[in-house]
Amino acid sequence: MIEKIILAAGCFWSVQYKLSQLNGVVNTLAVYAGGETANPTYEQVCSDETGHAEAVLVEYNTDILSTGELLRYFFQIHDASQKDRQGPDIGTQYRS
């Protein structure tokens, strides 16, 4: 069965790449989550005008990868204790 989940953990390009490597992930898409502006640009999000977070929409096959396994990996690839940042990327758009 194909399920979808949106995960945020810093720069969406890095997270998207890492999640796309998991066996059972069938598709990933970099998205903006939350926020008040419809269809924001990257520049608007980075300037903290919209309230969005960079995130990744993950489609995965639960016959191959359980939600628990996906979330365990997700929490291994980012530090949830860092507020509004992930490594060198700093700003509210990088929150998890």
Contacts in CASP RR format, 6 or more apart in sequence:
PFRMAT RR
TARGET T0000
AUTHOR 0000-0000-0000
METHOD contacts of the structure
MODEL  1
MIEKIILAAGCFWSVQYKLSQLNGVVNTLAVYAGGETANPTYEQVCSDET
GHAEAVLVEYNTDILSTGELLRYFFQIHDASQKDRQGPDIGTQYRS
1 61 0 8 1.000
1 62 0 8 1.000
1 63 0 8 1.000
2 26 0 8 1.000
2 59 0 8 1.000
2 60 0 8 1.000
2 61 0 8 1.000
2 62 0 8 1.000
3 59 0 8 1.000
3 60 0 8 1.000
3 62 0 8 1.000
3 67 0 8 1.000
4 57 0 8 1.000
4 58 0 8 1.000
4 59 0 8 1.000
4 60 0 8 1.000
5 57 0 8 1.000
5 58 0 8 1.000
5 60 0 8 1.000
5 67 0 8 1.000
5 70 0 8 1.000
6 31 0 8 1.000
6 33 0 8 1.000
6 55 0 8 1.000
6 56 0 8 1.000
6 57 0 8 1.000
6 58 0 8 1.000
7 15 0 8 1.000
7 19 0 8 1.000
7 55 0 8 1.000
7 56 0 8 1.000
7 58 0 8 1.000
7 74 0 8 1.000
8 15 0 8 1.000
8 33 0 8 1.000
8 53 0 8 1.000
8 54 0 8 1.000
8 55 0 8 1.000
8 56 0 8 1.000
8 95 0 8 1.000
8 96 0 8 1.000
9 15 0 8 1.000
9 74 0 8 1.000
9 77 0 8 1.000
9 78 0 8 1.000
9 80 0 8 1.000
9 86 0 8 1.000
9 96 0 8 1.000
10 53 0 8 1.000
10 54 0 8 1.000
10 78 0 8 1.000
10 85 0 8 1.000
10 86 0 8 1.000
10 89 0 8 1.000
10 93 0 8 1.000
10 94 0 8 1.000
10 95 0 8 1.000
10 96 0 8 1.000
11 54 0 8 1.000
11 86 0 8 1.000
11 89 0 8 1.000
11 94 0 8 1.000
12 30 0 8 1.000
12 31 0 8 1.000
12 54 0 8 1.000
12 55 0 8 1.000
12 56 0 8 1.000
13 30 0 8 1.000
15 54 0 8 1.000
15 55 0 8 1.000
15 56 0 8 1.000
15 77 0 8 1.000
15 78 0 8 1.000
16 28 0 8 1.000
16 29 0 8 1.000
16 30 0 8 1.000
16 56 0 8 1.000
18 77 0 8 1.000
19 25 0 8 1.000
19 28 0 8 1.000
19 56 0 8 1.000
19 58 0 8 1.000
19 70 0 8 1.000
19 73 0 8 1.000
19 74 0 8 1.000
19 77 0 8 1.000
20 28 0 8 1.000
22 60 0 8 1.000
22 65 0 8 1.000
22 70 0 8 1.000
22 73 0 8 1.000
23 64 0 8 1.000
23 65 0 8 1.000
24 60 0 8 1.000
24 61 0 8 1.000
24 64 0 8 1.000
24 65 0 8 1.000
25 58 0 8 1.000
25 59 0 8 1.000
25 60 0 8 1.000
25 61 0 8 1.000
25 65 0 8 1.000
25 70 0 8 1.000
26 59 0 8 1.000
26 60 0 8 1.000
26 61 0 8 1.000
27 58 0 8 1.000
27 59 0 8 1.000
28 56 0 8 1.000
28 57 0 8 1.000
28 58 0 8 1.000
28 59 0 8 1.000
29 56 0 8 1.000
29 57 0 8 1.000
30 54 0 8 1.000
30 55 0 8 1.000
30 56 0 8 1.000
31 55 0 8 1.000
31 56 0 8 1.000
31 57 0 8 1.000
32 40 0 8 1.000
32 45 0 8 1.000
32 50 0 8 1.000
32 52 0 8 1.000
32 53 0 8 1.000
32 54 0 8 1.000
32 55 0 8 1.000
32 93 0 8 1.000
33 52 0 8 1.000
33 53 0 8 1.000
33 54 0 8 1.000
33 55 0 8 1.000
34 51 0 8 1.000
34 52 0 8 1.000
34 53 0 8 1.000
35 50 0 8 1.000
35 51 0 8 1.000
35 52 0 8 1.000
35 53 0 8 1.000
36 50 0 8 1.000
36 51 0 8 1.000
37 44 0 8 1.000
37 49 0 8 1.000
37 50 0 8 1.000
37 51 0 8 1.000
37 52 0 8 1.000
40 49 0 8 1.000
40 50 0 8 1.000
40 52 0 8 1.000
44 50 0 8 1.000
45 51 0 8 1.000
45 52 0 8 1.000
45 54 0 8 1.000
45 93 0 8 1.000
46 93 0 8 1.000
48 91 0 8 1.000
48 92 0 8 1.000
48 93 0 8 1.000
51 92 0 8 1.000
51 93 0 8 1.000
52 93 0 8 1.000
53 92 0 8 1.000
53 93 0 8 1.000
53 94 0 8 1.000
53 95 0 8 1.000
53 96 0 8 1.000
54 93 0 8 1.000
54 94 0 8 1.000
58 70 0 8 1.000
60 70 0 8 1.000
78 86 0 8 1.000
78 96 0 8 1.000
79 86 0 8 1.000
79 87 0 8 1.000
80 96 0 8 1.000
83 95 0 8 1.000
84 90 0 8 1.000
84 91 0 8 1.000
84 92 0 8 1.000
84 94 0 8 1.000
84 95 0 8 1.000
85 91 0 8 1.000
85 94 0 8 1.000
86 94 0 8 1.000
86 96 0 8 1.000
END
